[in-house]
Amino acid sequence: MNSNKKYCLFPKPHLTHLLFLFYFLSSVVKQYILKGIKKDKANFSIPIFKLYIHEIGDFLSIIPYIILKIKTKSHSYLKKLNTYNKINTYFKRANIFKKMLRKIIIFIFIISFIDFIAQISTAVFYLIEGSRQMQVNHGNTNIVLIFNVIFLFILSKYILDIKFYSHHYFSFIIFIICLITMGIIDFINIVKESKDFINSLLYILIRIFSVLLYSIVNVIDKVVFLKYFISPYFLLLSKAIIQLFFLIIFSIPFCFVKFNYKNKEEKIIFSMFGMIFEQKLAILFYIIYIISSFFYNLLNLLIINKFSPENVAIAFILESFGLFIIGTANKEIKLDYNFGIKFIMHILLIIGSFIFNEFIVINICGLANNTKLFLDYKEKRDLSLINGSLNENTSSENISESVNGEINSNASDEINSEEINGY
């Protein structure tokens, strides 16, 4: 066996992988801004107000959409000048798009409706329950994340028919073990801290329900991207328009229903909006929140478009780590043994996500066989064999060097034997 055997390989990352970093940063900014806004637990308008804020944020997608549209028109114009055949192709594609337009509208309407139900579920809970008091600390919601990961994997596998390989299942096992461990700690904390366990449990169930809806939306998003080739900017803008219509209808009853405000007087929801900006920096905070919310939702769609829905679960894990950091900084999470366990679990989750996305390739037990790094190598090797440029007596050490030449590492005999015999 080669003494230079490498168990961990680090392929060269692609620019698209930066989407996960940007998603992490946007989620941290979004949550940090929320922490900076003074909470008024008696103000029932805040959940409704946030719905409008999210819609305003999504409307910002009109900017990249217009830019993309201008570039597309310019590019199309140049293509038309080239050849008659290309002009013909252009109009054929235009006719196909018109035929598919009805189906696209139906899909976008379904996506918008399901997404809207998921958004309003928590707001409705607060209004019915009659208290703005947070039922469960954000630091104790890893139970919800477990279902998030499971839903996305199951829906991706059976609806999109996405194939998972050994390194994916290995990552999934890491996710489940870590999330269950944190979920048990969270459940114990909920039981200890909650004044009303039934309401806290109901809140968790509603969050799980909304996560299921979001997972369905993510999978349908991918279907639309694959089948109809629409851009994430167009989808986000279309959702914003349709959901604003839903939100206006949803808000109509609140023009007549009054709620107690600090047990002094009854007010309608919209008259409480002004109370939100009693804090001087609230306007600035919400402007930043709108921008971060836009990037958060857009990056979610870009990850689905460039990768797949189950990769959104990886993004959620990174977001959870960001919330963990913020909770620790704000002293919402106590520095005790539970903190240590959660910190270790988050690190393992990040390592698992790196393995899943092939930032790290594990070279044992065949985990590397179906990674892009080794599939690309196999393709190059087969082409070399066809062209007669690869000697049949080439040593495994030389083959290993060619596999990992770009990452400056020599692979073991095991890599070559598994990789060569596995196809």
C-alpha positions as CSV (number, residue, x, y, z in Angstrom):
1,M,0.0,0.0,0.0
2,N,1.2,3.5,-0.8
3,S,2.7,5.4,2.1
4,N,1.5,8.6,0.6
5,K,-2.1,7.5,0.9
6,K,-4.6,10.4,1.3
7,Y,-7.9,9.8,3.1
8,C,-9.2,13.4,2.5
9,L,-9.0,15.1,-0.8
10,F,-10.0,18.7,-1.4
11,P,-11.2,19.4,-5.0
12,K,-11.0,22.9,-6.4
13,P,-14.2,24.8,-5.4
14,H,-16.3,26.5,-8.1
15,L,-17.7,30.0,-8.0
16,T,-21.3,28.6,-7.6
17,H,-20.2,27.3,-4.2
18,L,-20.0,30.9,-3.0
19,L,-23.8,30.9,-3.0
20,F,-23.7,29.0,0.3
21,L,-21.4,31.5,1.8
22,F,-23.6,34.4,0.7
23,Y,-26.7,32.6,1.9
24,F,-25.0,32.2,5.3
25,L,-24.1,35.8,5.5
26,S,-27.6,37.1,4.4
27,S,-29.3,34.8,7.0
28,V,-26.9,36.1,9.8
29,V,-27.5,39.8,8.8
30,K,-31.3,39.1,8.6
31,Q,-31.4,37.5,12.1
32,Y,-29.0,40.0,13.6
33,I,-31.2,42.9,12.4
34,L,-34.2,41.3,14.0
35,K,-32.3,41.0,17.3
36,G,-31.5,44.7,17.0
37,I,-35.1,45.8,16.7
38,K,-36.8,46.3,20.1
39,K,-39.5,43.8,20.5
40,D,-43.0,44.9,21.6
41,K,-44.7,41.7,22.7
42,A,-48.0,43.5,23.0
43,N,-48.0,44.6,19.3
44,F,-49.9,42.1,17.3
45,S,-49.2,43.9,14.0
46,I,-45.5,42.8,13.9
47,P,-46.1,39.4,12.4
48,I,-48.4,40.9,9.7
49,F,-46.0,43.8,9.2
50,K,-43.1,41.3,8.5
51,L,-45.2,39.6,5.9
52,Y,-45.4,43.0,4.0
53,I,-41.7,43.5,4.6
54,H,-40.9,40.2,3.0
55,E,-43.1,41.0,-0.1
56,I,-41.4,44.4,-0.5
57,G,-38.0,42.6,-0.3
58,D,-39.0,40.1,-3.0
59,F,-40.1,43.0,-5.3
60,L,-36.4,44.0,-5.4
61,S,-35.9,41.1,-7.8
62,I,-37.3,43.4,-10.5
63,I,-33.8,45.0,-10.7
64,P,-31.8,41.9,-11.7
65,Y,-34.7,40.7,-13.8
66,I,-34.7,43.9,-15.9
67,I,-30.9,43.8,-16.2
68,L,-31.1,40.1,-17.3
69,K,-33.9,41.0,-19.7
70,I,-31.9,43.8,-21.3
71,K,-28.8,41.6,-21.7
72,T,-31.0,38.7,-23.2
73,K,-32.5,41.1,-25.7
74,S,-29.2,42.4,-26.7
75,H,-27.7,38.9,-27.1
76,S,-30.8,37.8,-29.0
77,Y,-30.5,40.7,-31.4
78,L,-26.9,39.8,-32.2
79,K,-27.9,36.2,-32.7
80,K,-30.6,37.3,-35.2
81,L,-28.0,39.1,-37.3
82,N,-25.9,36.0,-37.7
83,T,-27.9,33.4,-39.7
84,Y,-31.4,32.7,-40.9
85,N,-31.4,29.4,-39.1
86,K,-30.7,31.0,-35.8
87,I,-33.6,33.5,-36.4
88,N,-35.8,30.5,-37.2
89,T,-34.8,28.8,-34.0
90,Y,-35.5,31.9,-32.0
91,F,-39.1,32.2,-33.2
92,K,-39.6,28.4,-32.7
93,R,-38.5,28.8,-29.1
94,A,-40.8,31.8,-28.7
95,N,-43.8,29.8,-29.9
96,I,-42.9,26.9,-27.6
97,F,-42.7,29.4,-24.7
98,K,-46.2,30.7,-25.5
99,K,-47.6,27.2,-25.4
100,M,-46.0,26.5,-22.1
101,L,-47.0,29.9,-20.6
102,R,-50.3,28.6,-19.2
103,K,-48.5,25.7,-17.4
104,I,-45.9,28.1,-16.0
105,I,-48.6,30.4,-14.6
106,I,-50.3,27.5,-12.9
107,F,-47.0,26.3,-11.4
108,I,-46.1,29.7,-10.1
109,F,-49.6,30.2,-8.7
110,I,-49.3,26.9,-6.8
111,I,-45.8,27.7,-5.6
112,S,-47.0,31.2,-4.4
113,F,-50.1,29.8,-2.6
114,I,-48.2,27.0,-0.7
115,D,-45.4,29.4,0.2
116,F,-47.9,32.0,1.4
117,I,-49.7,29.5,3.6
118,A,-46.3,28.5,5.1
119,Q,-45.5,32.2,5.8
120,I,-48.7,33.1,7.5
121,S,-48.9,29.9,9.7
122,T,-46.8,31.3,12.5
123,A,-48.5,34.7,12.3
124,V,-51.9,33.1,12.6
125,F,-50.7,31.1,15.6
126,Y,-49.7,34.3,17.4
127,L,-53.0,36.0,16.6
128,I,-55.1,33.0,17.8
129,E,-53.0,32.2,20.8
130,G,-53.3,35.9,21.9
131,S,-49.7,36.6,22.9
132,R,-46.6,37.9,21.2
133,Q,-44.5,36.1,23.7
134,M,-42.1,33.8,21.9
135,Q,-43.2,30.2,22.7
136,V,-39.9,28.6,22.0
137,N,-36.4,30.1,22.1
138,H,-34.8,30.3,18.6
139,G,-31.9,28.4,20.2
140,N,-34.2,25.4,20.8
141,T,-35.6,24.9,17.3
142,N,-33.2,22.2,16.0
143,I,-36.1,19.8,16.3
144,V,-37.6,21.6,13.3
145,L,-34.3,21.4,11.4
146,I,-34.4,17.6,11.6
147,F,-37.7,17.5,9.7
148,N,-36.4,20.1,7.3
149,V,-33.5,17.9,6.2
150,I,-35.7,14.7,6.1
151,F,-38.4,16.3,4.0
152,L,-36.0,17.8,1.5
153,F,-34.2,14.5,1.0
154,I,-37.3,12.4,0.7
155,L,-39.1,14.8,-1.7
156,S,-36.0,15.2,-3.8
157,K,-35.4,11.4,-4.1
158,Y,-39.0,10.4,-4.9
159,I,-40.4,13.4,-6.8
160,L,-37.2,14.6,-8.7
161,D,-35.8,11.1,-8.8
162,I,-32.4,12.4,-7.7
163,K,-29.8,9.7,-7.2
164,F,-27.9,9.6,-3.9
165,Y,-24.6,7.9,-3.6
166,S,-22.5,6.6,-0.7
167,H,-21.0,9.9,0.3
168,H,-24.5,11.5,0.3
169,Y,-25.9,8.8,2.6
170,F,-22.8,9.1,4.8
171,S,-23.5,12.9,5.1
172,F,-27.2,12.2,5.8
173,I,-26.3,9.9,8.6
174,I,-24.1,12.6,10.1
175,F,-26.9,15.1,9.8
176,I,-29.5,12.9,11.5
177,I,-27.2,11.8,14.4
178,C,-26.2,15.4,15.1
179,L,-29.6,16.9,14.7
180,I,-31.3,14.2,16.9
181,T,-28.6,14.9,19.5
182,M,-29.4,18.6,19.4
183,G,-33.1,18.0,19.2
184,I,-33.1,16.0,22.4
185,I,-31.2,18.8,24.2
186,D,-33.7,21.3,22.7
187,F,-36.7,19.3,23.9
188,I,-35.3,19.1,27.4
189,N,-34.8,22.8,27.4
190,I,-38.3,23.5,26.1
191,V,-39.8,21.4,28.9
192,K,-37.7,23.2,31.5
193,E,-38.2,26.8,30.2
194,S,-41.7,26.7,28.8
195,K,-44.5,28.1,31.0
196,D,-47.1,26.5,28.7
197,F,-45.8,23.2,27.3
198,I,-48.9,22.6,25.2
199,N,-48.6,25.9,23.4
200,S,-44.9,25.4,22.9
201,L,-45.5,22.0,21.4
202,L,-48.2,23.4,19.2
203,Y,-45.8,26.1,18.0
204,I,-43.2,23.4,17.1
205,L,-45.8,21.5,15.2
206,I,-46.8,24.6,13.3
207,R,-43.2,25.2,12.4
208,I,-42.8,21.6,11.2
209,F,-45.9,22.0,9.1
210,S,-44.5,25.2,7.5
211,V,-41.2,23.5,6.9
212,L,-43.0,20.7,5.0
213,L,-44.7,23.3,2.9
214,Y,-41.5,25.1,2.2
215,S,-39.9,21.8,1.2
216,I,-42.7,21.1,-1.3
217,V,-42.2,24.6,-2.7
218,N,-38.4,24.0,-3.1
219,V,-39.0,20.8,-5.0
220,I,-41.6,22.4,-7.3
221,D,-39.2,25.3,-7.9
222,K,-36.7,22.8,-9.2
223,V,-39.3,21.2,-11.5
224,V,-40.1,24.7,-12.9
225,F,-36.4,25.5,-13.4
226,L,-35.8,22.1,-15.2
227,K,-38.9,22.0,-17.3
228,Y,-39.6,25.6,-18.2
229,F,-36.2,27.2,-18.0
230,I,-37.4,30.4,-16.2
231,S,-35.0,32.5,-14.2
232,P,-35.0,32.6,-10.4
233,Y,-35.4,36.4,-10.7
234,F,-38.6,36.0,-12.7
235,L,-39.9,33.4,-10.3
236,L,-39.2,35.5,-7.2
237,L,-40.8,38.6,-8.8
238,S,-43.9,36.6,-9.9
239,K,-44.3,35.2,-6.4
240,A,-44.1,38.7,-5.0
241,I,-46.9,39.9,-7.2
242,I,-49.2,37.0,-6.5
243,Q,-48.5,36.8,-2.8
244,L,-49.1,40.5,-2.4
245,F,-52.6,39.9,-3.8
246,F,-53.0,37.0,-1.3
247,L,-51.7,39.2,1.5
248,I,-54.2,42.0,0.8
249,I,-57.1,39.5,0.9
250,F,-55.7,38.0,4.1
251,S,-55.4,41.4,5.7
252,I,-59.0,42.6,4.9
253,P,-60.5,41.1,8.1
254,F,-57.9,42.9,10.2
255,C,-59.4,46.2,9.1
256,F,-62.4,45.4,11.4
257,V,-61.0,43.2,14.1
258,K,-59.4,45.0,17.1
259,F,-56.8,43.7,19.5
260,N,-55.8,44.8,23.0
261,Y,-52.7,46.9,23.0
262,K,-50.9,46.8,26.4
263,N,-54.3,46.3,28.1
264,K,-55.1,49.9,27.7
265,E,-57.1,50.2,24.5
266,E,-58.2,48.2,21.5
267,K,-56.6,48.9,18.2
268,I,-56.8,47.4,14.7
269,I,-53.7,45.8,13.3
270,F,-52.8,48.6,10.8
271,S,-53.0,51.4,13.4
272,M,-50.3,49.5,15.4
273,F,-47.9,49.7,12.4
274,G,-46.9,53.2,13.6
275,M,-45.9,51.9,17.0
276,I,-43.3,49.7,15.4
277,F,-41.2,52.8,14.4
278,E,-41.2,54.4,17.9
279,Q,-37.6,53.2,18.1
280,K,-35.5,55.8,16.1
281,L,-33.4,53.2,14.3
282,A,-36.3,51.0,13.4
283,I,-36.6,52.5,9.9
284,L,-32.9,51.9,9.1
285,F,-33.1,48.4,10.6
286,Y,-36.1,47.5,8.5
287,I,-34.5,48.8,5.3
288,I,-31.5,46.6,5.9
289,Y,-33.9,43.8,6.8
290,I,-35.7,44.2,3.4
291,I,-32.4,44.0,1.5
292,S,-31.2,41.0,3.5
293,S,-34.6,39.3,3.1
294,F,-34.4,39.8,-0.7
295,F,-30.9,38.3,-0.9
296,Y,-31.9,35.5,1.4
297,N,-34.9,34.4,-0.7
298,L,-33.0,35.0,-4.0
299,L,-30.0,32.9,-2.9
300,N,-32.4,30.1,-1.8
301,L,-33.7,30.0,-5.4
302,L,-30.3,30.3,-6.9
303,I,-29.1,27.3,-4.9
304,I,-32.1,25.3,-6.0
305,N,-31.4,26.3,-9.6
306,K,-27.7,25.7,-9.7
307,F,-27.7,22.6,-7.4
308,S,-30.9,20.9,-6.1
309,P,-33.5,21.2,-3.3
310,E,-31.6,18.9,-0.9
311,N,-28.7,21.3,-1.1
312,V,-31.0,23.9,0.5
313,A,-30.9,21.7,3.6
314,I,-27.2,22.3,3.7
315,A,-27.8,26.0,3.5
316,F,-30.3,25.7,6.4
317,I,-27.7,23.9,8.5
318,L,-25.3,26.8,7.8
319,E,-28.1,29.2,8.8
320,S,-28.6,27.3,12.0
321,F,-24.9,27.7,12.8
322,G,-25.3,31.4,12.3
323,L,-28.3,31.6,14.6
324,F,-26.3,29.6,17.1
325,I,-23.5,32.2,17.0
326,I,-26.0,35.1,17.3
327,G,-27.8,33.4,20.2
328,T,-24.5,32.9,22.0
329,A,-23.4,36.5,21.4
330,N,-26.8,37.7,22.8
331,K,-26.5,35.4,25.7
332,E,-29.7,33.6,24.7
333,I,-27.7,30.3,24.8
334,K,-26.0,29.5,28.1
335,L,-22.3,28.6,28.1
336,D,-22.7,25.2,29.7
337,Y,-22.1,21.6,28.7
338,N,-25.1,21.8,26.4
339,F,-23.4,24.6,24.6
340,G,-20.3,22.5,24.1
341,I,-22.3,19.6,22.7
342,K,-24.2,21.8,20.3
343,F,-21.0,23.5,19.1
344,I,-19.4,20.1,18.3
345,M,-22.6,19.0,16.6
346,H,-22.6,22.1,14.4
347,I,-19.0,21.6,13.4
348,L,-19.8,18.0,12.5
349,L,-22.8,19.2,10.5
350,I,-20.7,21.6,8.6
351,I,-18.1,18.8,7.8
352,G,-21.0,16.6,6.7
353,S,-22.3,19.4,4.4
354,F,-18.8,19.7,2.9
355,I,-18.7,16.0,2.2
356,F,-22.2,16.2,0.7
357,N,-21.2,19.1,-1.6
358,E,-17.9,17.4,-2.3
359,F,-15.8,20.2,-0.9
360,I,-14.2,17.3,0.9
361,V,-13.8,13.9,-0.7
362,I,-13.4,11.0,1.8
363,N,-11.2,8.3,0.3
364,I,-12.3,5.2,2.3
365,C,-15.0,2.5,1.9
366,G,-15.8,3.6,-1.6
367,L,-17.1,7.0,-0.5
368,A,-15.2,8.7,-3.3
369,N,-16.4,6.5,-6.1
370,N,-19.2,8.7,-7.4
371,T,-17.9,12.1,-6.6
372,K,-17.3,14.6,-9.5
373,L,-13.6,14.5,-8.8
374,F,-13.3,10.8,-9.6
375,L,-15.9,10.8,-12.3
376,D,-14.0,13.5,-14.1
377,Y,-10.8,11.5,-13.7
378,K,-12.4,8.4,-15.0
379,E,-13.6,10.3,-18.1
380,K,-10.1,11.6,-18.8
381,R,-8.6,8.2,-18.2
382,D,-11.0,6.5,-20.6
383,L,-10.2,9.2,-23.3
384,S,-6.5,8.6,-22.7
385,L,-7.0,4.8,-23.1
386,I,-8.9,5.4,-26.4
387,N,-6.2,7.7,-27.7
388,G,-3.5,5.2,-26.6
389,S,-1.7,7.8,-24.5
390,L,-2.0,5.8,-21.2
391,N,0.3,2.8,-20.9
392,E,-1.3,-0.4,-19.6
393,N,1.6,-0.9,-17.2
394,T,1.2,2.5,-15.6
395,S,1.6,2.2,-11.8
396,S,-1.2,3.0,-9.4
397,E,1.0,5.7,-7.9
398,N,1.2,7.6,-11.2
399,I,-2.6,7.2,-11.7
400,S,-3.2,8.5,-8.2
401,E,-1.0,11.5,-9.0
402,S,-3.0,12.2,-12.1
403,V,-6.3,12.1,-10.2
404,N,-5.1,14.6,-7.6
405,G,-2.7,16.6,-9.7
406,E,-4.9,19.7,-9.4
407,I,-5.0,19.5,-5.7
408,N,-1.3,18.5,-5.2
409,S,-1.9,15.2,-3.4
410,N,-1.1,11.6,-4.2
411,A,-4.0,9.1,-3.8
412,S,-3.6,5.6,-2.5
413,D,-3.8,2.3,-4.2
414,E,-7.3,1.9,-2.7
415,I,-8.5,4.9,-4.7
416,N,-7.4,3.4,-7.9
417,S,-8.6,-0.1,-7.3
418,E,-12.0,1.0,-6.1
419,E,-12.3,3.7,-8.8
420,I,-11.2,1.5,-11.6
421,N,-13.2,-1.6,-10.5
422,G,-16.3,0.4,-9.6
423,Y,-17.3,1.2,-13.1
